[in-house]
Amino acid sequence: MKVIVTGSLGNISKPLTQELVKKGHQVMVISSKAERQKNIEALGAKAAIGTMEDAGFLSATFKGADVVYVMESLAPDAFFDPNVDAIAAITEIGKNYKQAIEQSGVKRVVHLSSIGAHTDQGNGLITFHYNVENILSQLPADVSIKFMRPVGFYTVMFSFIQVIKQQGAIIQNYGGDEKEPWVSPLDIAAVIAEEIEKPFDGREVRYIASDEMSPNEVAKLLGEAIGKPDLKWLVIPDEQFLTSLIANKMNPQTAKGFVELNAARVSGVMYEDYFRHKPILGKVKLKDFAAEFAAEYYKKV
């Protein structure tokens, strides 16, 4: 099959591309950076250089594809740009995908969404995933869509490193002993590759998770991995957490969205639909990720 992969060579798109090429599919990877072309071709795929913000480019690139995998992302510093409305910007990308899918005639779509996308109430930044799911759901009925809803990425924990070094603890506005699901990008890529080869029929939702562990258990595991067995996960009030994010130059609107996202973990809003459709856990466990976290922790010393 001819498969279009968005997301360049990111944490999901790179292993997904490798898996699809290995399975014999003709893969084209969309990247906004021309310098990535050689690396994409080295994987056995073709490169299409352009952006998610260009609906015309997307439409031309999607044309003739059997399946398109679409995901939304912003520039790495977008959350710290005072001029960027993250929810609005990603919602616009969703509109571009809808237009491109309609104009190109693609009938099979896999969309990377997120846990929490089942609602637009009390889920903070996740609202943009709810928005995009609903935009894509407006496509004609003969377009089959698989909405992938992974839980919290292991890689988000890399953001803990600076605070651990500065304050000797993980500090968030949620925590405790309640287990919550986490996922490896490798397991996400494996599930997407699997779904691309399975039959498409209407609109489907699949949750993706690798492991379940409480914040306190995470702190213990990561602490042992970095040689700090007494590492604690400390919980601070929402307002204090918001103030700290803004003090670190995060866009205030985005910071508020992060605070609300974490609060949704505490209230249960984030996980209510996940637990109704709980998936089989993937292969890559938090213990496996802890070694990767430790390597990153000491690399930044």
C-alpha positions in Angstrom: 0.0 0.0 0.0 1.0 3.6 -0.4 1.0 5.2 3.0 1.5 8.9 3.9 3.1 9.6 7.3 3.0 13.0 8.8 5.2 14.0 11.8 8.5 13.9 10.0 11.0 11.7 12.0 9.4 12.2 15.4 9.1 9.8 18.3 6.2 8.0 16.7 6.6 8.7 13.0 10.2 7.4 12.7 9.5 3.9 14.2 6.2 3.8 12.3 8.0 4.5 9.0 10.6 1.9 9.8 7.9 -0.7 10.5 5.8 0.1 7.4 8.9 0.0 5.2 9.8 -3.4 6.7 6.4 -4.7 5.9 6.9 -3.7 2.3 4.7 -0.7 2.0 5.4 2.4 -0.1 5.9 5.1 2.5 6.0 8.9 2.0 7.0 11.0 5.0 5.9 14.6 5.2 8.5 16.9 6.8 8.8 20.7 7.0 12.6 20.5 7.0 14.4 19.8 3.7 17.5 18.7 5.6 15.5 15.7 6.9 15.1 14.3 3.3 18.3 12.3 3.4 17.4 10.7 6.8 13.9 9.9 5.5 15.3 8.3 2.4 17.8 6.3 4.4 14.8 4.6 6.0 13.6 3.5 2.6 10.8 6.0 2.4 10.2 9.0 0.2 10.1 12.6 1.5 7.6 15.3 0.8 8.7 18.7 2.0 6.0 21.0 3.2 3.9 22.0 6.2 0.7 21.0 7.9 -0.4 24.6 7.6 -0.5 24.3 3.7 -3.8 22.6 2.8 -2.9 22.7 -0.9 0.4 20.9 -0.4 -1.3 18.3 1.8 -4.0 17.7 -0.8 -1.4 17.1 -3.6 0.7 14.9 -1.4 -2.3 12.8 -0.2 -3.5 12.1 -3.7 -3.3 8.5 -4.7 -2.6 7.3 -1.1 -4.2 4.1 0.2 -3.9 5.3 3.8 -2.9 8.6 5.4 -1.6 8.9 9.0 -2.2 12.4 10.3 -1.1 14.1 13.5 -0.9 17.7 14.6 2.1 19.4 16.1 3.5 22.9 16.6 7.0 24.2 16.7 9.0 23.2 19.8 8.9 26.7 21.2 5.2 27.4 20.3 4.0 26.9 23.9 6.4 29.7 25.0 5.4 32.1 22.2 3.0 34.8 23.6 1.5 35.2 20.1 0.5 31.6 19.7 -3.0 30.3 20.6 -2.1 26.6 20.7 -5.7 25.3 20.7 -6.7 27.6 17.7 -3.5 26.7 15.8 -3.9 23.0 16.1 -7.6 23.2 15.3 -6.7 25.0 12.1 -4.3 22.1 11.2 -7.3 19.8 11.6 -9.3 21.9 9.1 -6.4 21.6 6.7 -6.4 17.8 7.0 -10.1 17.7 6.4 -9.8 19.8 3.3 -6.8 17.8 2.0 -8.6 14.4 2.6 -11.7 15.6 0.8 -9.8 17.0 -2.2 -7.4 14.1 -2.5 -10.0 11.4 -2.4 -8.4 9.4 0.4 -10.8 7.0 2.0 -8.8 5.5 4.9 -7.3 7.7 7.6 -5.5 7.0 10.9 -5.5 10.0 13.2 -3.3 10.5 16.2 -5.6 12.0 18.9 -5.3 11.6 22.7 -6.8 10.4 25.8 -9.3 13.0 27.0 -10.5 13.8 23.4 -14.0 12.4 24.3 -15.0 15.7 25.8 -14.3 19.4 25.5 -15.2 20.1 29.2 -12.5 20.4 31.9 -9.6 18.9 29.9 -7.5 21.9 29.3 -5.2 21.7 26.2 -6.6 18.4 25.2 -9.5 20.4 23.8 -7.7 20.7 20.5 -7.8 16.9 20.1 -11.5 17.0 20.7 -11.8 19.8 18.1 -9.8 17.9 15.5 -11.7 14.6 16.0 -14.9 16.5 15.5 -13.6 18.3 12.4 -12.5 15.0 10.8 -15.8 13.3 11.8 -17.5 15.8 9.4 -15.9 14.1 6.4 -18.2 12.1 4.1 -19.4 8.7 5.5 -17.3 6.8 2.9 -14.1 8.1 4.6 -13.2 5.6 7.3 -11.2 7.0 10.2 -9.4 5.3 13.1 -8.9 7.7 16.0 -5.9 6.6 18.1 -6.0 7.9 21.7 -2.7 7.3 23.5 -2.4 8.1 27.1 0.4 10.3 28.7 3.7 9.8 26.8 6.7 8.6 28.8 8.7 11.2 27.0 6.8 14.0 28.8 8.8 13.0 31.9 11.9 14.5 30.3 10.4 17.8 31.4 10.9 16.8 35.0 14.7 16.8 34.6 15.3 20.5 35.1 13.1 20.7 38.1 14.7 17.6 39.7 18.1 19.2 39.3 17.0 22.6 40.6 14.7 21.6 43.4 15.5 17.9 44.0 11.9 16.7 43.4 9.3 16.2 40.7 6.8 19.0 41.2 3.3 19.0 39.7 -0.3 20.0 40.5 -1.3 16.4 40.7 0.2 13.3 42.3 -0.4 10.6 44.9 -0.8 6.8 44.9 -3.6 6.4 42.3 -2.3 4.5 39.3 -2.6 6.1 35.9 -1.7 4.9 32.4 1.5 5.9 30.5 2.6 4.9 27.0 5.8 4.5 25.0 5.9 6.2 21.5 7.2 2.8 20.3 4.0 1.1 21.4 2.0 3.8 19.7 3.8 3.3 16.4 3.3 -0.5 16.7 -0.4 -0.1 17.2 -0.7 2.4 14.3 1.2 0.1 12.0 -1.2 -2.7 13.0 -4.3 -0.6 12.4 -3.1 0.5 9.0 -3.1 -3.1 7.8 -6.4 -4.1 9.4 -9.8 -3.5 7.6 -11.3 0.0 7.9 -15.0 0.4 8.7 -16.6 3.7 9.5 -15.3 5.5 12.6 -13.4 3.7 15.3 -11.6 4.7 18.5 -8.6 2.8 20.0 -6.9 3.7 23.3 -3.1 2.9 23.6 -1.2 2.4 26.8 2.0 0.6 27.9 2.0 0.6 31.7 0.1 1.8 34.7 1.9 3.4 37.7 1.1 6.0 40.3 3.0 9.3 40.5 4.7 8.2 43.7 5.8 4.9 42.0 7.1 6.9 39.1 9.2 9.1 41.4 10.6 6.0 43.1 11.4 4.3 39.8 13.0 7.3 38.2 14.9 8.2 41.4 16.5 4.8 41.5 17.4 5.0 37.9 19.3 8.3 38.4 20.9 7.4 41.7 18.4 9.4 43.8 16.3 6.7 45.6 14.7 9.2 47.9 13.3 11.3 45.0 9.7 12.6 45.8 6.8 13.6 43.7 5.5 16.8 45.3 2.0 18.2 44.8 1.5 22.0 44.8 -1.8 24.0 44.3 -3.0 24.8 40.8 -2.3 28.5 41.2 1.2 27.9 42.4 1.9 25.6 39.5 0.5 28.1 37.0 2.7 30.8 38.5 5.8 28.6 38.1 5.0 27.8 34.4 4.5 31.5 33.6 7.7 32.4 35.5 9.4 30.0 33.1 8.1 32.1 30.2 5.3 29.8 29.1 2.5 31.5 27.2 -0.1 32.2 30.0 -3.0 30.7 28.0 -1.0 27.6 27.3 0.1 27.4 31.0 -3.5 27.5 32.1 -4.3 24.7 29.7 -1.6 22.5 31.2 -2.8 23.2 34.7 -6.4 22.3 33.7 -5.1 19.1 31.9 -3.4 17.9 35.1 -6.4 18.8 37.2 -8.5 16.6 34.8 -6.3 13.7 35.9 -7.3 14.3 39.5 -11.0 14.8 38.8 -11.1 11.7 36.7 -12.4 13.5 33.6 -9.2 12.6 31.7 -9.6 8.8 32.2 -13.4 8.3 32.4 -13.7 7.0 28.8 -10.3 5.2 28.9 -11.5 3.0 31.7 -14.7 2.2 29.8 -12.5 1.0 26.8 -9.3 -0.1 28.5 -6.8 -1.6 26.1 -4.3 -4.4 26.5 -1.1 -2.8 27.7 1.9 -2.6 25.3 5.4 -4.1 25.5 7.5 -1.2 26.6 7.3 -0.7 30.4 8.1 2.2 32.6 11.1 0.3 33.9 12.4 0.2 30.3 11.9 3.9 29.9 13.7 4.6 33.3 17.0 3.7 31.7 16.4 6.1 28.8 15.4 8.8 31.4 18.6 8.3 33.3 20.7 8.6 30.1 19.0 11.9 29.3 19.3 13.1 32.9 23.1 12.7 32.9 23.5 13.9 29.3 22.2 17.3 30.4 24.6 17.6 33.4 
